[in-house]
């Protein structure tokens, strides 16, 4: 779903809000989640899911598949999402 479709759906459900208010709400929501993840905190939204950081170890023995050359991959953080039981049930109906 694109941001424009999300804004349109929120506008239909909340006709009192104008488009600029909806855009600012979405921006604040996404910035809050990204700032928390940047600080290393988990973000849990009840009945929706949980965003969390997963540290990937550095690897000295990784290979480039095209050249078969050994390469070094540094430690990095990957963002993961785990859906709640309620969301999984809704999706799988």
N, C-alpha and C positions, 0 to 999 in steps of 0.2 A: 504494500500500500504506500502510495506517495504521500508527502506532506499535504499537498493540495486536496487529495481525497479525504484525508484525516480532518483537515480544516472544514471541508464541506459537510462531513458527517457531524462534527461537533456543532457546527452552525445550525444544522437541522434539529439537533437535540436540545440546543440552548439558544433559541432565537434572540434572547435578551443581550447576548454577548456579540460585540462586533468583531470583524475579522482581525483587526490589529490586536485586540485583547486575546483572542484565541492563539494567534501566532506567538505572542509574548509568553503565554502559559506553556506552550509546547517548548519554546526555547529555554525557559527557566527549568522545566522538567528535565530536559536532556542535559543541560549544563550541570544541574545538581547531581545527576547520576554520574556523569563523566568526572566531576570534581571528586566525588566520593571514591570512585574507582581509582583515580589518580593517587589519592591518599592511601590506598590499600585497604579501604573498607568495603564490606559487602553491602549490597543494596537489595532489600527484600520487600517486595510488594505483595501483600497478602492476597491469596486466591489468583495470583498471576504468575509469579515466579521470582527467581533470585539471580542477580548478576553478581559475579565474583571473579577475582583475579586468580589465574593459575600460573605459577612460575615454571618456566621450562628451563631445564638445566643447560649449561654450556656443553657443547659436544665437540671434541677434538677429532673424532673419527667419522664425521659426516662426509658423504661423497657427492660430488656433482654427477648426476646420472648421465649427462651427455659426454663428459670428458673422462669420467671415472677418476677424477682428481680428488684427493683429500682436501677438505675445506674445514675451517673453524666456524662454528656458529656460537655466538655469545649467548649468555643467559638473557632471557627476555620474558615479558609478561604477556599472557594471552587472556582475553576477556571471555568468560564462559557464561552461559545462561542455562538455568535449569528450571523447566516449567513446573508449576505446582500440580498437585494431583487433580484439582478441580479443572484447571486449564487443559490438562491431558485428557480428562474425561470429556470435556466439551469438544475438543478437536477430533477425538476418535469416535464420536457418535455418528 
